[in-house]
Amino acid sequence: MIQNDTIIALATPSGVGAIAMIRLSGEDAITIVNSFFKSIKKDKSLLDQKTHTIHLGHIIDNGKVLDEVLVSVFKNPNSYTGENVIEISCHGSVFIQQEIIQLFLRNGCRMADNGEFTMRAFLNGKMDLSQAEAVADVIASNSEASHQMAIQQMRGGITNELKELRGQLLDFAALIELELDFSGEDVEFADRTKFRALVTKISTVLKRLIDSFAFGNAMKNGIPVAIIGEPNVGKSTLLNALLNEEKAIVSDIAGTTRDAIEDEVIINGVAFRFIDTAGIRETEDVVESIGIQKAYEKADKAQLVIFLVNSQKLITDSDTILEEIINIKDRFSNKRLLVIANKIDTTSDSEKERIKELIPNILLLSAKKKVGVDTLQSELTSLVNTGALSNNETIVTNSRHFEALNNALESIQSVENGIELDISSDLFAIDIRECLRYLGNITGEYDVDKDILGHIFSNFCIGK
C-alpha cells in the first residue's frame, strides 16, 4: 500500500530478446533516471521534458556506458499509475537488463511486487478494481473470445452496467435514511412506487449478470467438451484429429483408455477443452470400472457432450444404438448433446443414407481419415452462444464478481420482500446498505480488505 517510494521492474518477459523494457514508477522516478541518462544529440534534462515524450541517449554508471536506450517520460497524473513513470527500452541482453536494474536499485528504487504498477493505478484512481483485474485477464487471454471479454471489462463493462443503478439506489437509500430521522412524524420521502420499480430493475440486471458467469467462465477457461461412447468407437482417434496430434493412445483393443485425457484447442476464436473418456460398457475389470465412472463424472461437468457411435453397428444393430442414444439424452438432458456416427469410411453411400433416416440430425465423420472433422468444428462453434460477444454485452468471468453479485441479489431480494410486505423502512435499510456494499466491492468503491487486494494483484506478473 506504500506509494511514496519508487519501484522498478522488467516489464518484458525475462530472458534474451531483441529489446527489453524496464519500468519505473514513483515521485522520484524521473529524477533518479535523469541522474544516469545522457542525451545523444544535446545535453538535456529529463526533468524539463514534456510528458509522453521519448528521448535517445545512454545510461551511464560512473563514466561507463551500460547501453544506448530510449527513455519514455510520463508525468503524473497522465501515466498508467498516475505517478511519474519512466520506461527504458534497452537491448535485450540479460546482462544489460540486470546492470540497469541493479544501478537504480542502488540509487533509490526498490523491486516492484507482483502487479504493483496496476495496484498503484487502482489506488490513484486511474481505474477501478474490476478494470484492474481485467488487465490480468487481457495478458492471460489465449483466444479471441477471452481477449474480447477481457477488453470489454477493462473498458469498464461491469462498472458501466452497475454505475447508474447504484447511483439511483444510493439516492433512495439517502431518502430512506432521512425517513428514519423523522420516524416519529410518520413522513415518507422515498416514493415507494418508483423505489419498487428500481429494485425490480436492479434485481433483473443482477440475475442477467449472474447467469452470464457460466458462459463467461467457460469461454475464459475453455469450454469443456466430453467425448463419450462405447469402447473402440474412435473416441481417442477423434481427440487426436481435433487436436491435430497423437495425444491419446489408439488401439484396436477395447478399453485402452482407462483415465480421462484432456487438452485444449482454439476453433474459430473459441477455446474448447476436449476430454477423451473411458469406453462405456458393462465390465468386471475394477480399474476399467473406475475409468467408466470418471467418464460419467467428466460428462456431468462438461458443457457439451459428444456421443460417438459406430456407424457399422448403427446399421446392424440399430435398435440397441437408438436405445443407447435415448438413455444418453435422458441422462444429459441439461447438456448440449451431439450424436456422431464415426467410421463412415467403412460404410457405403446407401448405408449413410440409412443412418440419416434413422437419426436425421446425426453427424457423419471418419476420425481416422479426418473426414467431417471440419463440419464438427463448425457445429461446435455454432452451439456456443457468441451473440453476447458480438453485441458487446457485459459477461461476468471473475469468480469474485460472481460471488459479490449473488450476495447483492440476495440483499436486494430481501428489500423486494420488505416492500411487498409493507414493512417499516428501518427493517430493510440494512439490506439496501448491504447491497450497495457488495456492488461497491466489485469496483473497489467500498473499502476492500488489504488481504483481498494482495491476493488479486499477486496473480499479476511483476512488471505489470
Buried (B, 14 or more C-beta within 10 A) or exposed (E): EEBEEBBBBBBBEEEEBEEBBBBBBBBBBBBBBBBBBEBEEEEBEBEEBEBEEEBEBBBBBEEEEBBEBBBBBBBBEEBBBBBBBBBBBBBBEEEBBEBBBBBBEEBBBBEBBBBBBBBBBBBBEBBBBBBBBBBBBBEBBEBBBBBBBBBBBBEBBBBEBBBEBBEBBBEBBEBBBEBEEEEEEEEEBBEEEEBBEBBEBBBEBBEBBBEBBEBBBBBBBBBBBBBBBBBBBBBBBBBBBBBEEEBBEBEEEBBBBBEBBBBBBBBBBBBBBBBBBBBBBEBEEEEBBEBBEBBBEBBEEBBBBBBBBBBBBBBEEBEEBBEBBEEBBEBBEEBBBBBBBBBBEEBEEEBBEBBEEBBEEBBBBBBBEBBBBEEBBEBBBEBBEBEBBEEEBBBBBBEBBBBBBBBBBBBBBBBBEBBEEEEEBEEBBEBBBBBBBBBBBBBBBEEBEEEEBBEBBEEBBBBB
